[in-house]
Amino acid sequence: MKSYTDLEQSKKLAEILPLESADCFWDYDEMQKFHRISWFEDGFNKESQLMLNENNVCAWSLTALLDILPPGKVLVHDKSSRGYKCICANLDTIFFSNPVDACYEMIIKLHELKLL
């Protein structure tokens, strides 16, 4: 199961969220020519900012996403559909195959409605 935002989701969230809310980042390996997830050892700080460049992008774990959402959020797991949806501020998402996508979609929705 996916436990952090994918590269495209991370790029979108980096445009709308404070980078300090990220707890990991997509680290580009120049030798191998691919991205891998790396974690900020001591949270996001000045050293973290130095690691970010045009190739490295902040990312958010499920825990970080849940911390961003306002109080009263509910993450629902429907065992029959094996899907997750996020309910928050009288809004909900459709079912997604993992909780990261459900939280990501809720954050996008709240941002578009200027509720986050």
N, C-alpha and C positions, 0 to 999 in steps of 0.2 A: 504494500500500500504506500502510496506517495505520502511523504511526510513534510514536504516544503513546496513552495511555489516553483513552477517550472520557469524556464528562462523568459518566455514571453510574458507570463503573469508578473514576474519580478520586474521587468522593464516598465510595465504599466503601473504597478504599485509604487515604483521609485519616482514616478511623475506626480503622484497624488498623496503619498504618505511621507511623514518625516522619516528620513533614513535611520534615525536613532531607534526607530521601532523594529528595525530588522535585526535578526539574530544570526544570520549567515549570509553568504554571498556566493554567486557563481564565479568561480575562479577559472580564468582561461589559461590553459597550459600551452605555451608557445611551441614547445617541442612536439607534443602529441596532437596539437591543433583541435582540442575539444574542451568543453567546459566541464568542471566538476564542482560539487558543492563543498564549501569550506565554512567553518563556523568561526565567528568572532570569539576569541578566547575569553576576553574580559568585557563582553558586550561591545556595543558600537562606541568608539572613542576616536581621538585624533589619529591614532595608529591605524584604525579601521579605515578612516577617510583616505589615508595614503595608499591603501591597498586597492582602492577603487579607481578605475580608469575607464577608457572607452571599451575595454574588453571585460572588465569585472563589474558585476551588477549585484546590488543588494538583493537578498532573498528573505523570505519569511517562513518560519516553521508553522505548523498548526498551532502550537502554543502561542507564538507571537501574534498570529492572526486573531485568535480568540481574545487575547489581551487588548487588541485594537478595537474590537467591537464593543458597543455600549453595553452597560449592565442590562440584564434581562434577556440576553440572547439564549437561544436554545438550539443545540445541534441534535437533530433527530436522525436516528439510524433505523430505517425500515428493513427489517430482516427479510420480508417477503420479496422486496425488490432489490435487496442488497445495496440500497442507495442511501445517501445522506442529503439532508437539506438543512438549511440554517433559517431560523425564525428570529426576527429582531425588529423592534419598532413597528409592529403590526405589518411587517413585510415578510415574505418568505421566498426562498429560491426553489427551483425545481429540484428533483432528485439528481444527485451526481454520484459517480462511482466511488468517490472518496471525499472525506471531510474538508480537505484543503480546498478543493474546487468549490464546494458549497460556501465556505467562508469567504473565499476570494470573490465570488459573485455577489455575496451580500455586501462586502465592502465597496465594490464598484457601484452597486445599486444605491447604497447610502450616500456615497460621494456624489452621484449624479443628482440625487434629491437634496443635496446640501445638508444632509443630516449627520455627516461625519466630517 
